[in-house]
Amino acid sequence: MTTVVRRPTEDAALAAASRSPRPSLSLPLILAELISANRTGDRHGVNLLAHRAARVSLPEVGE
């Protein structure tokens, strides 16, 4: 059995992330950027933007 050891800074980072507001972009803007990333062959950008579009579209993703 593996024991997970949490670092003190990990707890602080998670607490800070949950308190900070997340900027929300409009779905049409995200989809336009997604199309641009796809046309230029930016696979990492496509991945990030697809996930951001899912987060904007759905209130709770993966929770």
C-alpha positions, 0 to 999 in steps of 0.5 A: 500500500502506498501512503500519500504524503501531502506537502504543506505548500500543497494545502496552501496552493489549493486553498488559494486557488479555491478562493481566487475568482476565475475569469470567464470568457464567452463561449463564442470567443473560446470556440473562435480561438479553438477553430484558429488553434485547429487551423494552425495545428496547435494541438496543445491549444486545441486541448486547452480550449476544448477543456475551457469550452467544456468548463464554460458550458457545464457548471460542474465538470468531473465532480 
